Structures are given as C-alpha cells and as structure tokens.
Amino acid sequence: MSQRIRSNPYQVDQSATGVGKVVTASKIKIRFSFGFANEGALESGMKGVNCRGHEHVVTIFWSLTSGKIIIDCDGREIHFSCQKTGKFKHSWSLKVNHTIEVIAHAAPASTKIDARPGWRQYDLTINGISYFSLPKIFELGNIKEITS
C-alpha cells in the first residue's frame, strides 16, 4: 500500500551492534533514532534540519543466549521479558498517539530460504510504516512516496 504524505516522521540514525562480553554476537544492542517534524516549519516552507521536531530513541538489548529482552524508549524501560525465541515483536503507544512496534529476528536474511523483498532482521514501525521507508532528516519538507 502506497501513500503520499508530507514528511512527518523521519529517520535520524539506526545501528545494530554485538555487545556480548565473551561472544560478541551473543548479545545485540539495536538502536533507532527518529523524530516527528515541526509542522509549523514545514508549513512555512522550511526544509531539512530546519524542520526538526520532537525526537525519540528506542534501544533494544537482546541476549540471544538467555533470551532476555529489554526495550527502552527515551531512556525509560518500556518492556522486559525473558523468552528464548528466534523472533520477537512488541508494540506500544507514544503519548502523542503514535503506535511504535519493534520486530527483531535472531537470524539474518541470508539464512532464510524464502526471505521476502524488504525483509529486515531488525525493524521499527511508526504507525505501521517501516523506519527504513521514512524520509531521512535532510529530506524533511519534501513530498515523499512511502510504502507502509
């Protein structure tokens, strides 16, 4: 499904790093930084970083050995569980009526026989739209076609 929207949510930065003490790949730290554009700046015709609005950071710590999963949003723990699984999902609402969902797979796509186009090992969706489909911060103020 495709829709044309003014660049409201936007990407800032994303990373996934092995942080295990003995075996680096046994514990993963996944970080997504994103924001919601300043609507007033957009309406006045500003573009790029001049349209920065409220920004958020979601950090996931996932121990593949113990199954412990911790999700922080803006430095506040919003989820904790201990489940040995190859995949997990968790969703919550930000106080500004946006639904955030984290989806993570233990194995990368190269081990998947039938990996779908656009499949990602780690993803975050904002109101059902993949982080990787959002405009980057320097694209703010431009009309962009995104796929949800």
C-alpha positions as CSV (number, residue, x, y, z in Angstrom):
1,M,0.0,0.0,0.0
2,S,1.5,3.3,-1.0
3,Q,0.5,6.8,0.2
4,R,1.8,10.3,-0.4
5,I,2.4,12.2,2.8
6,R,4.3,15.2,3.9
7,S,7.5,14.1,5.7
8,N,6.2,14.0,9.3
9,P,8.1,11.1,10.9
10,Y,11.7,10.9,9.9
11,Q,14.9,8.9,10.4
12,V,17.8,10.2,12.4
13,D,20.1,7.1,12.9
14,Q,20.0,3.3,13.3
15,S,22.5,0.8,14.4
16,A,22.8,-2.8,15.5
17,T,25.9,-3.9,17.4
18,G,27.2,-7.1,19.0
19,V,27.9,-6.2,22.7
20,G,28.4,-9.7,24.3
21,K,31.3,-9.8,26.8
22,V,32.7,-13.2,25.8
23,V,31.0,-13.9,22.5
24,T,30.2,-10.5,20.9
25,A,27.3,-11.8,18.8
26,S,25.5,-13.4,21.8
27,K,24.0,-10.0,22.9
28,I,22.7,-7.4,20.4
29,K,22.1,-3.7,21.0
30,I,19.8,-2.3,18.4
31,R,19.2,1.5,18.4
32,F,16.7,3.5,16.3
33,S,16.6,7.4,16.5
34,F,13.7,9.1,14.8
35,G,11.6,12.2,15.1
36,F,8.4,13.9,14.2
37,A,8.8,17.1,12.1
38,N,7.9,20.5,13.3
39,E,4.7,21.1,11.4
40,G,5.0,24.9,11.7
41,A,8.4,24.8,10.0
42,L,7.1,22.5,7.3
43,E,4.1,24.8,6.6
44,S,6.3,27.8,6.3
45,G,8.3,26.1,3.6
46,M,11.4,25.2,5.6
47,K,13.4,22.1,4.7
48,G,15.9,19.7,6.1
49,V,17.3,20.1,9.6
50,N,15.4,23.3,10.0
51,C,12.2,21.2,10.4
52,R,13.5,19.1,13.2
53,G,10.8,18.4,15.8
54,H,10.4,16.0,18.7
55,E,13.0,13.2,18.5
56,H,13.0,9.8,20.2
57,V,15.5,7.0,20.8
58,V,14.5,3.3,21.0
59,T,17.1,0.9,22.2
60,I,16.7,-2.9,22.3
61,F,19.1,-5.1,24.3
62,W,18.6,-8.8,23.3
63,S,20.6,-11.6,24.8
64,L,20.3,-14.5,22.3
65,T,21.8,-16.9,25.0
66,S,19.5,-16.1,27.9
67,G,16.5,-14.7,25.9
68,K,16.4,-11.5,28.0
69,I,14.9,-8.6,26.0
70,I,14.9,-5.0,27.3
71,I,13.4,-2.2,25.3
72,D,14.0,1.4,26.3
73,C,12.3,4.4,24.8
74,D,13.9,7.8,25.6
75,G,15.8,6.2,28.5
76,R,12.7,4.7,30.1
77,E,12.3,0.9,30.2
78,I,9.0,0.0,28.5
79,H,9.4,-3.8,28.1
80,F,11.3,-6.6,29.8
81,S,10.9,-10.3,29.1
82,C,12.9,-13.5,29.2
83,Q,12.0,-15.8,26.4
84,K,14.3,-17.9,24.2
85,T,12.9,-17.3,20.8
86,G,14.2,-16.6,17.3
87,K,11.8,-13.7,16.8
88,F,10.1,-11.1,18.9
89,K,7.6,-8.3,18.5
90,H,6.5,-5.6,20.9
91,S,4.3,-2.5,20.4
92,W,3.3,0.5,22.5
93,S,1.9,4.0,22.1
94,L,3.9,7.2,22.5
95,K,2.0,9.8,24.4
96,V,1.4,11.7,21.1
97,N,-0.9,9.0,19.7
98,H,1.7,7.2,17.6
99,T,2.0,3.4,17.6
100,I,5.5,2.1,17.7
101,E,6.4,-1.6,17.0
102,V,9.7,-3.3,17.2
103,I,10.3,-6.5,15.2
104,A,13.5,-8.5,15.5
105,H,14.8,-11.8,14.2
106,A,17.8,-13.7,15.7
107,A,19.0,-14.9,12.3
108,P,19.9,-12.6,9.3
109,A,18.1,-12.9,6.0
110,S,21.0,-14.9,4.5
111,T,19.8,-17.9,6.5
112,K,16.2,-17.5,5.3
113,I,15.3,-19.7,2.3
114,D,12.3,-17.6,1.4
115,A,13.2,-14.1,2.5
116,R,10.7,-11.6,1.2
117,P,11.8,-8.5,-0.6
118,G,12.1,-5.7,2.0
119,W,12.6,-8.2,4.8
120,R,14.8,-6.9,7.6
121,Q,16.4,-8.6,10.6
122,Y,15.5,-5.6,12.8
123,D,12.8,-3.1,12.1
124,L,10.8,-0.5,13.9
125,T,7.4,0.7,12.6
126,I,5.8,4.0,13.3
127,N,2.0,3.9,12.7
128,G,2.6,0.8,10.6
129,I,5.3,2.3,8.4
130,S,8.8,0.8,8.4
131,Y,11.6,3.0,9.8
132,F,13.5,2.3,6.6
133,S,10.7,3.8,4.4
134,L,10.7,7.1,6.3
135,P,12.5,10.1,4.9
136,K,15.9,10.9,6.3
137,I,16.3,14.1,8.3
138,F,17.8,16.0,5.3
139,E,14.7,15.2,3.2
140,L,12.3,17.0,5.5
141,G,9.9,19.4,3.8
142,N,9.8,17.4,0.6
143,I,6.9,15.3,-0.5
144,K,7.9,11.6,-0.5
145,E,6.2,8.5,-1.6
146,I,6.4,5.9,1.2
147,T,5.3,2.3,1.4
148,S,3.7,1.0,4.6
